[in-house]
Structure formats: structure tokens, C-alpha cells
């Protein structure tokens, strides 16, 4: 067991850490995140936030709730055992191959 954990919340626009949670017990990262989320004033309670997290923080129910209630979005790498099962069509835009502002 690790025996410690630290979650640091960075504001990527500012390039600064805004908050942190330090844990001295051996616990999984998602459990630390849930504990942090229950704190008053937690960064995870902000609306319309883009989260970039490690794969250890993937918890579909937690992030789906954040998306529905706060309009937040998660970016992470996929776990090797992740199974995506989507039956609904999702809107997308046509890629024309052109880039805005690109020199011709």
C-alpha cells in the first residue's frame, strides 16, 4: 500500500495550484476525490469545468453526475479494461481538413 496521497487541483489558465488534499492513509485515488468533493468550497463543485485527470480517477457514475448537474467535462486516457457501449447517435461536425488562420 502507498500509505499516502495528495490531490492537487491546478488552474491550467493561470498555471497555479488552487487547492490540495493530503491523505496519510492508504486509500484509492477516487475515494480521495469523493471525500474532497464533499468538502464545502471544493473545486469539484464548480460548474462548467473542464477536468483533465489521470486514469485512476475514472468513476463513470461520479463524472456522469458532474456532467448532468454542473455541465462539467472530463478528459483522461482510457483504461485497458474500459468498455464503451453507446447505442445513441451523437452529433458531430464534418471535418473539412481546413484550419482556421492557416496559411494557404
The first five atom37 places (N, CA, C, CB, O) and aatype in JSON, in Angstrom:
{
  "aatype": [20, 20, 20, 20, 20, 20, 20, 20, 20, 20, 20, 20, 20, 20, 20, 20, 20, 20, 20, 20, 20, 20, 20, 20, 20, 20, 20, 20, 20, 20, 20, 20, 20, 20, 20, 20, 20, 20, 20, 20, 20, 20, 20, 20, 20, 20, 20, 20, 20, 20, 20, 20, 20, 20, 20, 20, 20, 20, 20, 20, 20, 20, 20, 20, 20, 20, 20, 20, 20, 20, 20, 20, 20, 20, 20, 20, 20, 20, 20, 20, 20, 20, 20, 20, 20, 20, 20, 20, 20, 20, 20, 20, 20, 20, 20, 20, 20, 20, 20, 20, 20, 20, 20, 20],
  "atom_mask": [
    [1, 1, 1, 1, 1],
    [1, 1, 1, 1, 1],
    [1, 1, 1, 1, 1],
    [1, 1, 1, 1, 1],
    [1, 1, 1, 1, 1],
    [1, 1, 1, 1, 1],
    [1, 1, 1, 1, 1],
    [1, 1, 1, 1, 1],
    [1, 1, 1, 1, 1],
    [1, 1, 1, 1, 1],
    [1, 1, 1, 1, 1],
    [1, 1, 1, 1, 1],
    [1, 1, 1, 1, 1],
    [1, 1, 1, 1, 1],
    [1, 1, 1, 1, 1],
    [1, 1, 1, 1, 1],
    [1, 1, 1, 1, 1],
    [1, 1, 1, 1, 1],
    [1, 1, 1, 1, 1],
    [1, 1, 1, 1, 1],
    [1, 1, 1, 1, 1],
    [1, 1, 1, 1, 1],
    [1, 1, 1, 1, 1],
    [1, 1, 1, 1, 1],
    [1, 1, 1, 1, 1],
    [1, 1, 1, 1, 1],
    [1, 1, 1, 1, 1],
    [1, 1, 1, 1, 1],
    [1, 1, 1, 1, 1],
    [1, 1, 1, 1, 1],
    [1, 1, 1, 1, 1],
    [1, 1, 1, 1, 1],
    [1, 1, 1, 1, 1],
    [1, 1, 1, 1, 1],
    [1, 1, 1, 1, 1],
    [1, 1, 1, 1, 1],
    [1, 1, 1, 1, 1],
    [1, 1, 1, 1, 1],
    [1, 1, 1, 1, 1],
    [1, 1, 1, 1, 1],
    [1, 1, 1, 1, 1],
    [1, 1, 1, 1, 1],
    [1, 1, 1, 1, 1],
    [1, 1, 1, 1, 1],
    [1, 1, 1, 1, 1],
    [1, 1, 1, 1, 1],
    [1, 1, 1, 1, 1],
    [1, 1, 1, 1, 1],
    [1, 1, 1, 1, 1],
    [1, 1, 1, 1, 1],
    [1, 1, 1, 1, 1],
    [1, 1, 1, 1, 1],
    [1, 1, 1, 1, 1],
    [1, 1, 1, 1, 1],
    [1, 1, 1, 1, 1],
    [1, 1, 1, 1, 1],
    [1, 1, 1, 1, 1],
    [1, 1, 1, 1, 1],
    [1, 1, 1, 1, 1],
    [1, 1, 1, 1, 1],
    [1, 1, 1, 1, 1],
    [1, 1, 1, 1, 1],
    [1, 1, 1, 1, 1],
    [1, 1, 1, 1, 1],
    [1, 1, 1, 1, 1],
    [1, 1, 1, 1, 1],
    [1, 1, 1, 1, 1],
    [1, 1, 1, 1, 1],
    [1, 1, 1, 1, 1],
    [1, 1, 1, 1, 1],
    [1, 1, 1, 1, 1],
    [1, 1, 1, 1, 1],
    [1, 1, 1, 1, 1],
    [1, 1, 1, 1, 1],
    [1, 1, 1, 1, 1],
    [1, 1, 1, 1, 1],
    [1, 1, 1, 1, 1],
    [1, 1, 1, 1, 1],
    [1, 1, 1, 1, 1],
    [1, 1, 1, 1, 1],
    [1, 1, 1, 1, 1],
    [1, 1, 1, 1, 1],
    [1, 1, 1, 1, 1],
    [1, 1, 1, 1, 1],
    [1, 1, 1, 1, 1],
    [1, 1, 1, 1, 1],
    [1, 1, 1, 1, 1],
    [1, 1, 1, 1, 1],
    [1, 1, 1, 1, 1],
    [1, 1, 1, 1, 1],
    [1, 1, 1, 1, 1],
    [1, 1, 1, 1, 1],
    [1, 1, 1, 1, 1],
    [1, 1, 1, 1, 1],
    [1, 1, 1, 1, 1],
    [1, 1, 1, 1, 1],
    [1, 1, 1, 1, 1],
    [1, 1, 1, 1, 1],
    [1, 1, 1, 1, 1],
    [1, 1, 1, 1, 1],
    [1, 1, 1, 1, 1],
    [1, 1, 1, 1, 1],
    [1, 1, 1, 1, 1],
    [1, 1, 1, 1, 1]
  ],
  "atom_positions": [
    [[0.81, -1.21, 0.0], [0.0, 0.0, 0.0], [0.85, 1.27, 0.0], [-0.92, 0.0, 1.2], [1.95, 1.3, 0.56]],
    [[0.34, 2.28, -0.63], [1.07, 3.54, -0.76], [1.28, 4.22, 0.58], [0.34, 4.47, -1.69], [2.38, 4.67, 0.9]],
    [[0.23, 4.3, 1.37], [0.35, 4.94, 2.67], [0.18, 6.44, 2.67], [1.65, 4.63, 3.25], [0.18, 7.06, 3.73]],
    [[0.03, 7.05, 1.51], [-0.2, 8.49, 1.46], [-0.78, 8.86, 0.1], [1.11, 9.29, 1.73], [-0.73, 8.07, -0.85]],
    [[-1.33, 10.03, 0.01], [-1.85, 10.51, -1.26], [-1.99, 12.01, -1.23], [-3.2, 9.86, -1.58], [-2.23, 12.61, -0.18]],
    [[-1.85, 12.62, -2.39], [-2.01, 14.06, -2.49], [-2.73, 14.38, -3.79], [-0.65, 14.79, -2.42], [-2.29, 13.98, -4.87]],
    [[-3.83, 15.1, -3.69], [-4.55, 15.59, -4.85], [-4.3, 17.09, -4.93], [-6.08, 15.26, -4.77], [-4.59, 17.83, -3.99]],
    [[-3.76, 17.52, -6.04], [-3.53, 18.95, -6.25], [-4.4, 19.39, -7.42], [-2.02, 19.27, -6.52], [-4.42, 18.74, -8.46]],
    [[-5.11, 20.48, -7.24], [-6.03, 21.0, -8.24], [-5.4, 22.24, -8.86], [-7.44, 21.32, -7.63], [-5.23, 23.26, -8.2]],
    [[-5.07, 22.14, -10.16], [-4.41, 23.23, -10.87], [-5.4, 23.97, -11.75], [-3.25, 22.7, -11.72], [-6.28, 23.37, -12.36]],
    [[-5.24, 25.27, -11.81], [-5.95, 26.09, -12.78], [-5.01, 26.2, -13.97], [-6.35, 27.51, -12.19], [-4.0, 26.91, -13.91]],
    [[-5.34, 25.52, -15.06], [-4.44, 25.49, -16.21], [-4.34, 26.85, -16.9], [-4.91, 24.46, -17.19], [-3.32, 27.13, -17.54]],
    [[-5.36, 27.68, -16.8], [-5.28, 29.02, -17.39], [-4.23, 29.88, -16.68], [-6.64, 29.72, -17.33], [-3.5, 30.63, -17.3]],
    [[-4.18, 29.74, -15.35], [-3.24, 30.52, -14.55], [-1.9, 29.81, -14.36], [-3.83, 30.83, -13.21], [-0.89, 30.46, -14.09]],
    [[-1.9, 28.48, -14.51], [-0.69, 27.71, -14.26], [-0.36, 27.62, -12.78], [0.47, 28.32, -15.01], [0.81, 27.49, -12.41]],
    [[-1.38, 27.7, -11.93], [-1.17, 27.7, -10.48], [-2.02, 26.64, -9.81], [-1.48, 29.08, -9.89], [-3.11, 26.31, -10.28]],
    [[-1.51, 26.11, -8.71], [-2.31, 25.21, -7.88], [-3.32, 26.06, -7.12], [-1.42, 24.36, -6.91], [-2.96, 27.09, -6.55]],
    [[-4.59, 25.62, -7.1], [-5.63, 26.36, -6.4], [-6.05, 25.69, -5.1], [-6.82, 26.52, -7.29], [-6.54, 26.36, -4.2]],
    [[-5.87, 24.37, -5.0], [-6.28, 23.66, -3.8], [-5.55, 22.33, -3.75], [-7.82, 23.45, -3.77], [-5.01, 21.87, -4.76]],
    [[-5.53, 21.7, -2.59], [-4.88, 20.4, -2.44], [-5.54, 19.63, -1.31], [-3.36, 20.57, -2.18], [-6.09, 20.21, -0.37]],
    [[-5.46, 18.32, -1.41], [-5.92, 17.42, -0.35], [-4.8, 16.44, -0.09], [-7.27, 16.68, -0.75], [-4.32, 15.77, -1.01]],
    [[-4.37, 16.35, 1.16], [-3.3, 15.42, 1.55], [-3.92, 14.34, 2.42], [-2.14, 16.15, 2.3], [-4.67, 14.64, 3.35]],
    [[-3.61, 13.09, 2.11], [-4.14, 11.95, 2.84], [-2.98, 11.08, 3.32], [-5.13, 11.12, 1.95], [-2.1, 10.73, 2.53]],
    [[-2.98, 10.73, 4.6], [-1.91, 9.91, 5.15], [-2.28, 8.44, 5.23], [-1.52, 10.41, 6.51], [-1.43, 7.6, 5.51]],
    [[-3.56, 8.11, 5.0], [-3.98, 6.71, 4.98], [-3.83, 6.14, 3.58], [-5.44, 6.56, 5.48], [-3.74, 6.9, 2.61]],
    [[-3.79, 4.84, 3.47], [-3.7, 4.2, 2.17], [-5.11, 4.02, 1.61], [-2.96, 2.83, 2.27], [-5.85, 3.16, 2.06]],
    [[-5.47, 4.85, 0.63], [-6.8, 4.79, 0.03], [-6.67, 5.02, -1.47], [-7.76, 5.83, 0.67], [-5.74, 5.68, -1.93]],
    [[-7.62, 4.47, -2.22], [-7.62, 4.65, -3.66], [-7.91, 6.1, -4.01], [-8.65, 3.72, -4.33], [-8.6, 6.81, -3.28]],
    [[-7.37, 6.54, -5.14], [-7.49, 7.94, -5.56], [-8.94, 8.4, -5.7], [-6.77, 8.15, -6.86], [-9.27, 9.52, -5.3]],
    [[-9.81, 7.57, -6.27], [-11.2, 8.0, -6.47], [-11.9, 8.21, -5.13], [-11.98, 6.97, -7.32], [-12.77, 9.08, -5.02]],
    [[-11.54, 7.43, -4.11], [-12.12, 7.66, -2.78], [-11.67, 8.99, -2.21], [-11.73, 6.53, -1.83], [-12.46, 9.68, -1.56]],
    [[-10.42, 9.36, -2.45], [-9.94, 10.68, -2.01], [-10.71, 11.78, -2.73], [-8.42, 10.82, -2.27], [-11.08, 12.79, -2.13]],
    [[-10.95, 11.59, -4.03], [-11.69, 12.6, -4.8], [-13.11, 12.75, -4.29], [-11.7, 12.24, -6.28], [-13.61, 13.87, -4.17]],
    [[-13.76, 11.65, -3.99], [-15.14, 11.72, -3.45], [-15.16, 12.45, -2.11], [-15.74, 10.31, -3.29], [-16.04, 13.27, -1.86]],
    [[-14.17, 12.15, -1.24], [-14.07, 12.85, 0.05], [-13.87, 14.35, -0.16], [-12.93, 12.28, 0.9], [-14.49, 15.17, 0.5]],
    [[-12.98, 14.68, -1.09], [-12.72, 16.08, -1.39], [-13.98, 16.76, -1.9], [-11.58, 16.21, -2.41], [-14.29, 17.89, -1.5]],
    [[-14.71, 16.1, -2.77], [-15.93, 16.65, -3.37], [-16.98, 16.99, -2.31], [-16.51, 15.67, -4.38], [-17.8, 17.89, -2.52]],
    [[-16.97, 16.29, -1.19], [-17.95, 16.53, -0.13], [-17.59, 17.74, 0.73], [-18.07, 15.29, 0.76], [-18.41, 18.2, 1.53]],
    [[-16.38, 18.27, 0.57], [-15.95, 19.43, 1.37], [-16.62, 20.71, 0.87], [-14.42, 19.58, 1.32], [-16.8, 20.88, -0.33]],
    [[-16.98, 21.61, 1.79], [-17.51, 22.92, 1.35], [-16.45, 23.67, 0.54], [-17.96, 23.77, 2.58], [-15.28, 23.71, 0.93]],
    [[-16.85, 24.25, -0.55], [-15.94, 25.05, -1.36], [-14.98, 24.24, -2.22], [-15.16, 25.93, -0.49], [-14.01, 24.8, -2.74]],
    [[-15.23, 22.95, -2.39], [-14.35, 22.11, -3.19], [-14.35, 22.57, -4.65], [-14.78, 20.63, -3.1], [-15.39, 22.97, -5.18]],
    [[-13.19, 22.51, -5.29], [-13.08, 22.88, -6.71], [-13.99, 22.02, -7.58], [-11.61, 22.75, -7.18], [-14.46, 22.47, -8.61]],
    [[-14.22, 20.79, -7.17], [-15.06, 19.87, -7.94], [-16.53, 20.26, -7.95], [-14.93, 18.48, -7.4], [-17.32, 19.63, -8.65]],
    [[-16.91, 21.27, -7.2], [-18.29, 21.71, -7.16], [-18.55, 22.88, -8.11], [-18.67, 22.09, -5.75], [-19.68, 23.35, -8.21]],
    [[-17.52, 23.35, -8.79], [-17.68, 24.47, -9.72], [-18.37, 23.99, -11.0], [-16.31, 25.1, -10.06], [-18.12, 22.88, -11.48]],
    [[-19.23, 24.83, -11.54], [-19.97, 24.5, -12.76], [-19.13, 24.76, -14.01], [-21.27, 25.3, -12.83], [-18.21, 25.59, -13.99]],
    [[-19.47, 24.05, -15.08], [-18.86, 24.21, -16.4], [-17.33, 24.19, -16.34], [-19.32, 25.52, -17.03], [-16.66, 25.1, -16.83]],
    [[-16.81, 23.14, -15.74], [-15.37, 23.0, -15.58], [-14.85, 21.87, -16.46], [-15.01, 22.75, -14.12], [-15.52, 20.84, -16.61]],
    [[-13.68, 22.05, -17.03], [-13.02, 21.01, -17.79], [-12.0, 20.35, -16.88], [-12.35, 21.58, -19.09], [-11.09, 21.01, -16.38]],
    [[-12.15, 19.05, -16.68], [-11.25, 18.29, -15.82], [-10.32, 17.44, -16.67], [-12.04, 17.4, -14.83], [-10.78, 16.72, -17.55]],
    [[-9.01, 17.52, -16.4], [-8.02, 16.66, -17.04], [-7.43, 15.83, -15.92], [-6.9, 17.5, -17.83], [-6.72, 16.35, -15.06]],
    [[-7.72, 14.52, -15.93], [-7.33, 13.68, -14.8], [-6.65, 12.4, -15.26], [-8.55, 13.33, -13.96], [-6.78, 11.98, -16.41]],
    [[-5.91, 11.79, -14.33], [-5.27, 10.5, -14.55], [-6.34, 9.41, -14.6], [-4.24, 10.21, -13.43], [-7.45, 9.6, -14.1]],
    [[-6.01, 8.27, -15.2], [-6.95, 7.16, -15.31], [-7.42, 6.64, -13.95], [-6.32, 6.03, -16.09], [-8.49, 6.05, -13.85]],
    [[-6.64, 6.86, -12.9], [-7.04, 6.39, -11.56], [-8.32, 7.07, -11.08], [-5.91, 6.64, -10.56], [-8.97, 6.58, -10.16]],
    [[-8.67, 8.18, -11.69], [-9.85, 8.94, -11.25], [-11.09, 8.67, -12.09], [-9.54, 10.41, -11.3], [-12.08, 9.39, -11.97]],
    [[-11.06, 7.63, -12.91], [-12.24, 7.29, -13.71], [-13.26, 6.6, -12.81], [-11.86, 6.39, -14.92], [-13.01, 5.54, -12.25]],
    [[-14.41, 7.23, -12.7], [-15.57, 6.68, -11.99], [-16.77, 7.21, -12.76], [-15.6, 7.11, -10.42], [-17.18, 8.36, -12.58]],
    [[-17.34, 6.37, -13.61], [-18.39, 6.82, -14.52], [-19.55, 7.49, -13.8], [-18.91, 5.66, -15.32], [-20.02, 8.54, -14.24]],
    [[-20.02, 6.91, -12.71], [-21.17, 7.48, -12.0], [-20.83, 8.87, -11.46], [-21.62, 6.56, -10.86], [-21.66, 9.78, -11.56]],
    [[-19.65, 9.05, -10.89], [-19.22, 10.34, -10.34], [-19.18, 11.4, -11.43], [-17.84, 10.21, -9.66], [-19.74, 12.49, -11.26]],
    [[-18.51, 11.1, -12.56], [-18.34, 12.09, -13.61], [-19.63, 12.31, -14.4], [-17.23, 11.67, -14.55], [-19.88, 13.42, -14.87]],
    [[-20.46, 11.28, -14.56], [-21.75, 11.48, -15.22], [-22.62, 12.44, -14.41], [-22.48, 10.13, -15.4], [-23.3, 13.3, -14.98]],
    [[-22.6, 12.3, -13.1], [-23.36, 13.21, -12.23], [-22.83, 14.64, -12.38], [-23.27, 12.75, -10.75], [-23.62, 15.59, -12.42]],
    [[-21.51, 14.8, -12.45], [-20.92, 16.14, -12.63], [-21.35, 16.74, -13.97], [-19.38, 16.06, -12.56], [-21.63, 17.93, -14.07]],
    [[-21.41, 15.9, -14.99], [-21.82, 16.4, -16.32], [-23.27, 16.84, -16.32], [-21.59, 15.33, -17.39], [-23.61, 17.9, -16.84]],
    [[-24.15, 16.01, -15.73], [-25.58, 16.33, -15.7], [-25.89, 17.54, -14.83], [-26.38, 15.13, -15.2], [-26.66, 18.41, -15.24]],
    [[-25.31, 17.62, -13.64], [-25.68, 18.67, -12.68], [-24.89, 19.96, -12.83], [-25.52, 18.15, -11.29], [-25.38, 21.03, -12.49]],
    [[-23.64, 19.86, -13.34], [-22.78, 21.04, -13.38], [-22.28, 21.4, -14.77], [-21.61, 20.84, -12.48], [-21.64, 22.44, -14.95]],
    [[-22.57, 20.56, -15.74], [-22.09, 20.83, -17.1], [-20.59, 20.67, -17.24], [-22.48, 22.22, -17.51], [-19.99, 21.28, -18.12]],
    [[-19.97, 19.86, -16.38], [-18.53, 19.65, -16.42], [-18.17, 18.55, -17.4], [-18.0, 19.31, -15.02], [-18.98, 17.67, -17.7]],
    [[-16.93, 18.6, -17.89], [-16.43, 17.62, -18.85], [-15.12, 17.03, -18.35], [-16.22, 18.26, -20.24], [-14.33, 17.72, -17.71]],
    [[-14.91, 15.74, -18.63], [-13.71, 15.03, -18.19], [-12.88, 14.62, -19.4], [-14.09, 13.8, -17.34], [-13.42, 14.13, -20.39]],
    [[-11.58, 14.81, -19.29], [-10.63, 14.3, -20.28], [-9.64, 13.42, -19.54], [-9.89, 15.48, -21.05], [-9.06, 13.83, -18.53]],
    [[-9.45, 12.2, -20.05], [-8.5, 11.26, -19.45], [-8.1, 10.24, -20.5], [-9.1, 10.56, -18.2], [-8.7, 10.18, -21.58]],
    [[-7.09, 9.45, -20.19], [-6.75, 8.33, -21.06], [-7.65, 7.16, -20.69], [-5.24, 7.94, -20.94], [-8.1, 7.06, -19.54]],
    [[-7.92, 6.3, -21.64], [-8.78, 5.16, -21.37], [-8.02, 4.08, -20.61], [-9.36, 4.6, -22.67], [-6.84, 3.85, -20.86]],
    [[-8.72, 3.41, -19.7], [-8.16, 2.23, -19.05], [-8.23, 1.06, -20.03], [-8.93, 1.89, -17.71], [-9.08, 1.04, -20.91]],
    [[-7.34, 0.1, -19.87], [-7.32, -1.04, -20.8], [-8.59, -1.88, -20.7], [-6.1, -1.92, -20.52], [-8.97, -2.53, -21.67]],
    [[-9.27, -1.86, -19.53], [-10.48, -2.67, -19.38], [-11.76, -1.86, -19.59], [-10.5, -3.29, -18.0], [-12.86, -2.35, -19.31]],
    [[-11.64, -0.63, -20.08], [-12.82, 0.21, -20.3], [-13.61, -0.31, -21.49], [-12.4, 1.68, -20.53], [-13.04, -0.57, -22.55]],
    [[-14.9, -0.46, -21.32], [-15.78, -0.91, -22.39], [-16.76, 0.22, -22.68], [-16.53, -2.25, -22.01], [-17.52, 0.63, -21.81]],
    [[-16.74, 0.71, -23.91], [-17.65, 1.77, -24.31], [-18.83, 1.12, -25.02], [-16.93, 2.83, -25.23], [-18.64, 0.41, -26.02]],
    [[-20.02, 1.35, -24.52], [-21.22, 0.77, -25.1], [-22.2, 1.91, -25.35], [-21.85, -0.32, -24.16], [-22.94, 2.32, -24.46]],
    [[-22.19, 2.41, -26.57], [-23.04, 3.54, -26.91], [-24.01, 3.12, -28.0], [-22.19, 4.75, -27.37], [-23.61, 2.61, -29.05]],
    [[-25.28, 3.34, -27.75], [-26.3, 3.0, -28.72], [-26.96, 4.24, -29.34], [-27.36, 2.13, -28.08], [-27.69, 4.13, -30.32]],
    [[-26.7, 5.39, -28.77], [-27.32, 6.62, -29.25], [-26.38, 7.35, -30.21], [-27.72, 7.54, -28.07], [-25.17, 7.43, -29.97]],
    [[-26.95, 7.87, -31.27], [-26.15, 8.66, -32.19], [-25.76, 9.97, -31.53], [-26.92, 8.93, -33.51], [-26.56, 10.59, -30.83]],
    [[-24.54, 10.38, -31.75], [-24.06, 11.63, -31.18], [-23.78, 12.61, -32.31], [-22.79, 11.41, -30.31], [-23.19, 12.23, -33.32]],
    [[-24.19, 13.86, -32.17], [-23.93, 14.84, -33.23], [-22.44, 15.12, -33.36], [-24.69, 16.15, -32.95], [-21.71, 15.11, -32.37]],
    [[-22.01, 15.35, -34.57], [-20.62, 15.71, -34.81], [-20.56, 16.61, -36.04], [-19.73, 14.44, -35.01], [-21.5, 16.65, -36.84]],
    [[-19.48, 17.33, -36.17], [-19.34, 18.22, -37.32], [-18.4, 17.57, -38.34], [-18.81, 19.62, -36.88], [-17.52, 16.78, -37.99]],
    [[-18.61, 17.92, -39.58], [-17.81, 17.38, -40.66], [-16.42, 18.01, -40.62], [-18.48, 17.64, -42.03], [-16.3, 19.23, -40.51]],
    [[-15.38, 17.2, -40.69], [-14.0, 17.7, -40.73], [-13.67, 18.01, -42.18], [-12.99, 16.66, -40.12], [-13.59, 17.11, -43.02]],
    [[-13.48, 19.29, -42.47], [-13.2, 19.7, -43.85], [-11.71, 19.67, -44.15], [-13.75, 21.09, -44.1], [-11.31, 19.86, -45.29]],
    [[-10.9, 19.44, -43.12], [-9.47, 19.41, -43.35], [-8.82, 20.78, -43.31], [-9.18, 18.77, -44.66], [-7.6, 20.89, -43.33]],
    [[-9.63, 21.83, -43.25], [-9.1, 23.2, -43.2], [-8.95, 23.64, -41.76], [-10.02, 24.18, -43.97], [-9.71, 23.23, -40.88]],
    [[-7.99, 24.47, -41.52], [-7.76, 25.01, -40.19], [-7.93, 26.52, -40.22], [-6.36, 24.62, -39.66], [-7.52, 27.18, -41.17]],
    [[-8.53, 27.04, -39.16], [-8.7, 28.49, -39.08], [-7.35, 29.16, -38.98], [-9.57, 28.87, -37.87], [-6.48, 28.74, -38.22]],
    [[-7.18, 30.21, -39.75], [-5.97, 31.01, -39.66], [-4.75, 30.34, -40.29], [-5.68, 31.31, -38.23], [-3.65, 30.89, -40.23]],
    [[-4.93, 29.19, -40.9], [-3.79, 28.5, -41.5], [-3.39, 29.21, -42.79], [-4.12, 27.01, -41.78], [-4.24, 29.64, -43.56]],
    [[-2.08, 29.32, -43.01], [-1.59, 29.94, -44.23], [-1.88, 29.02, -45.4], [-0.09, 30.26, -44.14], [-1.8, 27.79, -45.27]],
    [[-2.22, 29.61, -46.53], [-2.53, 28.79, -47.73], [-1.41, 28.9, -48.72], [-3.84, 29.22, -48.39], [-1.48, 28.29, -49.79]]
  ]
}
